[in-house]
Amino acid sequence: MPKKILILAGEASGDLQGAFLINSLKKIRNDFEVFGAGGPNLAAAGADIAYDISSLGVVGPWNAVQKLPIMLRMYYDMRKRMVEYKPDLVIMIDSPAMNMRMGK
């Protein structure tokens, strides 16, 4: 039975680092499934992306306020999916505002 990995990358740099991690893991073993939030790099590495974070980058407080409803929806949905998915491993990259809460 393949191991389940939930990966949460909240920013473009996390998407890139997560993809490097997944591709490196594939060199060691290939019996795992990756699911979560990320961007095109994680998707290209084989992750099943529930939320594309490409459009969620924010600069400045007004931009953050505008995207808050989308970010909250993603947070609550990913939290629900995490319970349903029952991952063997959770990897949280960047985005401490979301990932610190999710880690609890």
N, C-alpha and C positions, 0 to 999 in steps of 0.2 A: 504494500500500500504506500503510495507516494506521500512524502511529508508535505504539509501545507505551510506555506510562508505568506504572512500578511505583511506587505510593505507599504509604508505611508511616507511619501516624499511630498513635502508641501511647497517646494520651490524648484526652479529649473536646475540649480546646482545639485539638489538632492536627487532629482530624476537622473542626472548623469552619474552620480556616485552609486545610486542604487543599481543602475544598469551595469556598471563595472563590477559590482558585487555579484549580481546574478550571473553574469558571464564568467566570472572567476569560479563561482560555485559549480557551474556546469562542467568545468574542467576536472573537478574532483569527483562529482557524482551528478547524475541527471534524473534522479527519482524524486523530484519535488515539483509542486505546483506553486506558482506565485500569483497572488491576487492583491489588489489594493488601489491606492491612489497614486498617480504619477503622471508622467508625460510621455512623449514619443520615444524617448530613450528606453524607458522601462518596457514599453509596449514592444519595441524592437527586440529587446532581450527575452521576450516571451511571457511577460507578465500580463495577466488579465486585468485591465485597468477599468475599475468601476467609475472613477472620477478622473477626468483629464485636468490636471492642474495648470496647464499651459496658459489659461486666461485668468488665473487667480493671483498673479503677481501684483503687488500693490506698492505704490510710492506715495507717501504722504497720508495724513489722517483722513482727508476727504475721500480718497480712493479706497481706503480700507473700509470706511463706513458704507460706501456704495456696494461693496462686495460682501459685506457681513451676512446678509441673508443667504447667499449661496454657500458661504463658508460654514455657517451654522447648519444648514441642511446637509452638507457633506459630512460634518462632524457627527451629527446624530445618526445619519444613515450608515456611516462606516462603523460606528460603535455597535449598532444593531447587527451589521453584517459580521463583525468580529465575533460576536456571541454565537451567531448561527454557523459561521464557517469553522469555528474551533481550531484556529491555527496552532501548529506545533511551535512556531516561532513568529514573533512580531518584531519587525525592524522599522524603527521610526527615524527618519532623516530630516533635518532642518525643521522649520516651522514649529518652534517651541510653544507658541500660543496654543496650537492644536495638539501637538504630540505630548506635551506634559499633562494635559487633561486626559488624553486618551490612555496614557500610561497608567493612570490610576485604575 
